[in-house]
Amino acid sequence: MNINFEGMGFAPADILLPKDVDMTKWSVVACDQYTSEPEYWEEVENIVGDAPSALRLILPEARLGKPGVEDDIAAINATMTEYLEKDLFTLYPNALIYIERGQSNGRIRHGLIGKLDLESYDFTPGSGALTRATEGTVLERIPPRVKVRRDAPIELPHIMVLIDDDEKLMIEPLAKETDRMQCVYDFELMQGGGHLKGWLLNTGQVERMAVGLRHLASAPVQERKYGLKDAAPLLFAMGDGNHSLATAKQCYEDLKAAHPGEDLSDHPARFALVELVNNHDDALEFEPIHRVLFGVDPEEILAALKAYYPGAYEGEGEGHVLRYVYAGKEGAVTVPHPAMQLEVGTLQSFLDAYKKDHPFEIDYIHGDDTTKRLGCGENAMGFLLPAMGKEQLFKTVMADGVLPRKTFSMGHAQDKRFYTEARKIK
């Protein structure tokens, strides 16, 4: 690890990029997208054809539970080995790559590719680790992904990790310095995915990133932003790909268990390739995820909600305002002096408790109109939640441990990370 990044949980990596390939065919969207739209992945197959592609190195999650998945994983590992033996990649040692991602809405998202130290990451709620999950980790989702990674010689990331750089001192200034960097790729992404351009940071810029991380992790900055004196610093919060990072963590823990007493401090499996994005990037939007309940009596739900939170009352006031719709009606319940940081936490705590004795279904919905339409169906109701402010994310994780599941969404499917870079993990 570069000594300037010691203890920071993030550092330059030995990054592999394909050479002499059609980058549009090489780069494909994150494997956990379009899981209910097999036609998307069929079109990816048509576009790629026989060309070298990251498609041959990943397992779309739409196929995870299908017959023959073990054969798929074996084929992926074999292709990884084949690409390495054919010298398909150029190695950029000890590198950080600055990227600009053109999104479907025309905005540019700025990121930094490097490796995250898995020793700094803990997805346990309430953890004081430098890198933390923002939402609850579903442990059942990890073992199938471990099967994919366990014998893989290389990794490709779709993990996005957020930093809370409200002064925009780290990543954003790089946009005006690209004339002093080596451009390593510049191409259109397939299927409306936008545009991707990447540059290799020079030595001075790399040093500046280390200084920036130390600044963000410093006690005065942490106390200024979060108001929690002597709290363990939170430097990285998961944006996308938490279960992929948890999978990398599990594989690393398995490796340590299999080699007790062995020094694995520099083993490549200790790290995972990620993209750092500033939580305050202008192109990064947090969209609320609403709740629609099915198989319920809305009046009973509202009565139980008010009973669960003594002092809660009908109408909008000071506190958490929970807006609802059902049977053509719209209203709100206010919960004064809430214990949780966010409205979604207040609502989800009640729903989880109520569901223990009252079976009903919950769906998590994007969009006000869809929520209102579904919530006004028979024996249904919808709760419309406000968008979480970016400034609330880190503070909420510091105070509450993790956010309730399905708190927010970061962009549309076509704007998610595309697999482009790779790194050896064996």
C-alpha positions in Angstrom: 0.0 0.0 0.0 1.2 3.5 -0.7 2.5 4.8 2.7 0.5 8.0 2.4 -2.7 6.0 2.4 -1.8 3.9 5.4 -4.8 3.5 7.7 -7.1 5.3 5.3 -9.0 2.2 4.1 -8.5 3.2 0.4 -5.4 3.3 -1.8 -4.2 3.1 -5.4 -4.5 -0.3 -7.0 -2.9 -2.4 -9.7 -5.6 -1.8 -12.3 -6.2 -3.9 -15.4 -7.8 -2.4 -18.5 -8.4 -4.3 -21.7 -6.4 -3.3 -24.7 -7.2 -3.4 -28.4 -10.9 -4.1 -27.8 -14.2 -2.4 -28.7 -14.8 -0.8 -25.3 -18.5 -0.4 -26.0 -18.8 -4.2 -26.3 -16.4 -4.7 -23.4 -18.2 -2.6 -20.7 -21.6 -4.0 -19.4 -23.9 -2.8 -16.7 -23.9 -4.1 -13.1 -25.0 -7.7 -12.7 -27.8 -6.8 -10.3 -29.7 -4.6 -12.8 -32.6 -5.7 -15.1 -33.2 -8.9 -13.2 -36.8 -8.9 -14.3 -36.0 -7.9 -17.9 -34.2 -10.9 -19.6 -34.7 -9.1 -22.9 -32.1 -6.5 -21.8 -29.4 -9.2 -21.2 -30.4 -10.9 -24.5 -29.7 -7.7 -26.3 -26.3 -7.4 -24.5 -25.5 -10.9 -25.9 -26.4 -9.8 -29.4 -24.3 -6.6 -29.1 -21.2 -8.4 -27.7 -21.3 -11.5 -30.0 -17.9 -13.1 -30.0 -16.0 -10.0 -28.9 -14.0 -9.9 -25.7 -16.3 -8.5 -23.0 -16.8 -8.2 -19.3 -20.1 -10.0 -20.0 -18.0 -13.2 -20.1 -16.5 -12.4 -16.7 -19.7 -11.7 -14.7 -22.9 -13.6 -13.8 -26.1 -11.5 -14.3 -28.1 -12.0 -11.2 -31.1 -12.9 -13.3 -29.3 -16.3 -13.8 -28.3 -16.8 -10.2 -31.1 -19.2 -9.4 -31.3 -20.9 -12.8 -30.2 -24.5 -13.6 -26.6 -24.8 -14.7 -25.4 -21.9 -12.6 -22.4 -23.9 -11.5 -21.4 -24.5 -15.1 -21.8 -20.7 -15.7 -19.4 -19.9 -12.8 -16.8 -22.4 -14.1 -17.0 -20.9 -17.6 -16.5 -17.4 -16.1 -13.4 -18.5 -14.2 -12.1 -20.2 -17.3 -12.6 -17.1 -19.4 -10.8 -14.9 -16.8 -7.8 -17.2 -17.0 -8.0 -17.2 -20.8 -8.0 -13.4 -21.0 -5.0 -13.3 -18.6 -3.1 -15.9 -20.6 -3.8 -14.1 -23.9 -2.4 -10.9 -22.4 -5.7 -9.1 -23.0 -5.0 -6.5 -20.3 -2.7 -3.6 -19.8 -1.6 -3.2 -16.2 -1.5 0.2 -14.5 0.4 -0.4 -11.3 -0.4 1.6 -8.1 -2.9 3.7 -9.9 -6.0 5.8 -9.3 -8.3 6.6 -12.2 -10.5 9.6 -12.3 -13.7 9.0 -14.3 -16.5 11.1 -15.7 -19.7 9.3 -16.3 -22.3 10.9 -18.6 -25.7 9.9 -17.3 -29.0 9.5 -19.1 -30.2 12.9 -17.8 -27.1 14.6 -19.4 -25.3 15.2 -16.1 -21.7 14.2 -15.4 -21.0 12.1 -12.3 -17.4 12.2 -11.1 -15.6 9.2 -9.5 -12.3 7.8 -8.4 -11.3 4.2 -9.0 -9.0 2.5 -6.4 -9.0 -0.3 -3.9 -10.9 -0.5 -0.6 -9.2 -2.3 2.4 -11.7 -4.9 3.5 -10.1 -4.7 7.0 -11.7 -1.2 7.2 -15.2 -2.5 6.3 -17.9 -3.9 8.6 -21.5 -4.2 7.6 -22.7 -5.0 11.1 -25.3 -2.4 12.3 -23.8 -0.1 14.8 -20.2 -0.8 13.7 -17.6 1.8 14.3 -15.6 0.8 11.2 -14.1 3.4 8.8 -16.3 1.9 6.0 -19.9 1.0 6.8 -23.0 -0.3 5.1 -25.8 2.3 4.8 -28.7 -0.3 4.8 -29.1 -3.6 6.3 -27.1 -6.5 4.7 -29.2 -9.5 3.8 -26.9 -12.4 4.8 -28.8 -14.9 2.6 -27.6 -13.0 -0.5 -23.9 -13.5 0.3 -23.3 -17.3 -0.2 -24.4 -17.5 -3.9 -22.1 -14.6 -4.7 -19.2 -16.2 -2.7 -19.5 -19.1 -5.2 -18.9 -16.7 -8.1 -15.9 -14.9 -6.4 -14.2 -17.7 -4.5 -12.2 -19.2 -7.4 -12.1 -16.1 -9.6 -8.6 -14.9 -10.5 -9.7 -11.4 -11.1 -12.5 -9.0 -10.0 -14.6 -6.4 -11.8 -16.3 -3.9 -9.6 -19.8 -2.4 -9.6 -19.3 -1.1 -6.1 -19.9 2.6 -5.5 -18.6 4.0 -2.1 -19.5 7.5 -1.0 -17.4 10.1 0.8 -18.9 13.1 2.6 -16.8 15.9 1.0 -19.1 18.9 1.5 -16.3 21.3 0.6 -15.7 19.4 -2.7 -11.9 19.4 -2.2 -11.0 16.0 -3.5 -12.6 14.6 -6.6 -14.3 17.6 -8.2 -11.1 19.7 -8.8 -9.8 16.9 -11.0 -12.2 17.9 -13.7 -10.1 21.0 -14.4 -6.8 19.1 -14.4 -7.4 16.4 -17.1 -5.0 18.1 -19.5 -2.3 16.9 -17.0 -3.4 13.3 -17.0 -3.2 10.3 -19.4 -6.6 9.4 -20.8 -7.0 5.6 -20.6 -10.5 5.3 -22.1 -13.2 7.4 -23.7 -16.3 5.6 -25.2 -20.1 5.3 -25.4 -21.7 2.8 -23.2 -24.2 0.3 -24.7 -28.0 0.4 -24.5 -28.4 4.1 -23.5 -25.8 3.8 -20.6 -24.3 7.2 -21.4 -20.6 8.0 -21.8 -17.5 7.0 -19.8 -14.1 8.7 -19.8 -11.2 7.9 -17.5 -7.8 9.5 -16.8 -4.8 8.2 -14.8 -3.9 10.5 -11.9 -0.4 11.8 -11.8 1.9 11.5 -8.7 0.9 14.9 -7.3 -2.8 14.3 -7.6 -2.5 10.9 -6.0 -0.7 12.5 -3.0 -3.5 15.0 -2.8 -6.1 12.3 -2.5 -4.3 10.9 0.5 -4.2 14.3 2.1 -7.9 14.8 1.4 -8.9 11.5 3.0 -6.9 12.3 6.1 -8.7 15.7 6.3 -12.1 14.1 6.0 -11.3 11.5 8.7 -9.9 14.1 11.1 -11.7 14.6 14.4 -12.4 18.3 13.9 -14.0 17.7 10.5 -16.0 14.7 11.8 -17.3 16.7 14.8 -18.2 19.7 12.7 -20.3 17.7 10.3 -21.9 15.2 12.7 -21.8 16.8 16.1 -20.7 13.6 17.8 -17.6 14.2 19.9 -15.1 11.3 20.2 -17.2 9.1 17.9 -15.4 6.6 15.6 -14.8 8.3 12.3 -17.0 7.3 9.3 -15.1 8.0 6.1 -16.8 5.7 3.6 -20.5 4.9 3.3 -21.9 2.3 0.9 -23.8 3.7 -2.1 -24.3 0.7 -4.4 -23.0 -2.8 -4.4 -23.0 -3.4 -0.6 -23.7 -7.2 -1.1 -20.8 -7.4 -3.5 -18.5 -5.8 -1.0 -19.8 -8.1 1.7 -19.1 -11.0 -0.6 -15.5 -9.8 -1.0 -15.2 -9.5 2.8 -16.5 -13.0 3.3 -14.0 -14.5 0.8 -11.2 -12.6 2.6 -12.3 -13.8 6.0 -12.5 -17.4 4.6 -9.0 -17.0 3.3 -7.7 -15.9 6.7 -9.4 -18.8 8.4 -7.8 -21.2 6.0 -4.3 -19.7 6.7 -4.1 -19.0 10.4 -1.1 -17.1 11.5 0.0 -16.3 7.9 0.7 -12.6 7.0 -2.0 -11.7 4.5 -1.5 -7.9 4.9 -0.6 -7.5 1.2 -2.7 -10.3 -0.2 -4.8 -9.0 -3.2 -7.9 -10.6 -1.7 -7.7 -8.2 1.2 -8.9 -5.4 -1.1 -11.8 -4.7 -3.5 -11.8 -2.4 -6.4 -14.4 0.4 -6.0 -15.5 3.7 -7.3 -15.4 6.6 -4.8 -18.1 9.3 -5.4 -18.7 12.4 -3.4 -22.0 12.3 -1.7 -22.3 16.0 -2.7 -21.7 15.4 -6.4 -24.3 17.5 -8.3 -25.2 14.6 -10.6 -25.9 12.2 -7.7 -29.6 12.2 -6.8 -31.3 10.4 -3.9 -34.8 9.4 -4.8 -37.3 8.2 -2.2 -38.7 4.7 -2.1 -42.3 4.7 -1.1 -44.3 1.9 0.6 -47.6 0.4 -0.6 -49.4 -2.1 1.7 -51.7 -4.8 0.4 -54.3 -6.8 2.3 -54.8 -4.2 5.0 -57.6 -2.1 6.5 -56.2 1.4 6.1 -58.3 2.7 9.1 -56.8 0.0 11.3 -53.3 0.8 10.1 -53.7 4.4 11.0 -55.2 3.6 14.4 -52.3 1.2 15.1 -49.8 3.8 13.9 -51.1 6.4 16.4 -51.1 3.8 19.2 -47.6 2.7 18.4 -46.4 6.3 18.7 -48.2 7.9 21.7 -48.7 11.6 20.9 -49.0 11.0 17.2 -51.9 12.9 15.7 -53.7 13.4 12.4 -52.5 16.2 10.2 -49.2 17.9 9.5 -47.1 19.4 12.3 -43.7 19.4 14.0 -41.9 16.1 13.8 -42.0 13.3 11.2 -45.0 13.7 8.9 -46.1 10.4 7.3 -48.3 11.1 4.3 -50.7 8.4 3.2 -53.3 7.7 0.5 -56.1 5.1 0.3 -59.4 4.8 -1.5 -59.1 8.2 -3.0 -58.3 9.9 0.3 -55.1 11.7 1.2 -53.8 12.6 4.6 -50.9 12.6 7.1 -50.0 11.5 10.6 -47.4 13.5 12.5 -45.1 11.7 15.0 -43.7 14.4 17.3 -40.2 14.0 18.9 -39.2 11.0 16.7 -36.4 8.8 17.9 -35.2 8.0 14.4 -33.4 10.5 12.1 -35.6 9.9 9.1 -39.3 9.6 8.3 -38.7 6.2 6.7 -37.1 4.9 9.9 -40.2 6.0 11.9 -42.6 4.4 9.4 -40.6 1.2 8.9 -40.2 0.6 12.6 -44.0 0.6 13.0 -44.6 -1.6 9.9 -42.1 -4.2 11.1 -43.7 -4.3 14.5 -47.3 -4.4 13.1 -46.4 -7.1 10.6 -45.5 -9.6 13.4 -49.2 -10.0 14.3 -50.9 -8.8 11.1 -50.0 -10.6 7.8 -49.9 -8.2 4.9 -47.7 -7.5 1.9 -45.4 -4.5 1.4 -44.1 -3.3 -2.0 -41.4 -0.7 -2.4 -42.3 1.8 -5.1 -40.5 4.5 -7.0 -42.6 7.4 -8.1 -45.5 9.3 -6.5 -48.1 8.6 -9.2 -47.5 4.8 -9.0 -47.7 4.8 -5.2 -51.0 6.8 -5.3 -52.5 4.5 -8.0 -51.6 1.3 -6.2 -52.3 2.7 -2.7 -55.9 3.5 -3.8 -56.7 -0.1 -4.7 -58.9 -2.4 -2.7 -57.6 -3.3 0.7 -54.4 -1.2 0.1 -52.8 2.0 1.1 -49.7 3.9 0.2 -47.2 5.9 2.3 -45.4 8.7 0.4 -42.0 9.4 1.9 -39.8 12.5 1.4 -36.5 12.3 -0.4 -33.6 12.0 2.1 -31.3 15.0 2.0 -27.7 14.1 1.1 -26.5 15.8 4.2 -28.5 13.3 6.3 -26.9 10.1 5.0 -23.6 10.0 7.0 -25.1 11.6 10.1 -28.0 9.0 10.1 -25.6 6.1 9.8 -23.5 7.5 12.6 -26.5 8.0 14.9 -28.8 5.1 13.9 -26.3 2.4 12.7 -27.9 1.7 9.3 -30.8 3.1 7.4 -34.0 1.1 7.1 -34.0 -1.1 4.0 -35.2 0.5 0.8 -34.6 4.1 2.1 -33.4 5.6 -1.1 -32.4 4.9 -4.7 -29.4 6.3 -6.4 -30.3 6.9 -10.1 -31.9 4.7 -12.7 -30.7 1.3 -13.9 -28.9 2.6 -17.0 -26.9 5.0 -14.8 -25.5 2.3 -12.6 -21.8 1.4 -12.8 -20.6 -0.5 -15.8 -17.9 -3.1 -15.5 -14.8 -1.6 -17.1 -11.7 -2.0 -14.8 -10.4 -5.2 -13.4 -7.9 -6.3 -10.7 -6.1 -9.6 -9.9 -7.3 -11.1 -6.6 -5.2 -14.2 -6.6 
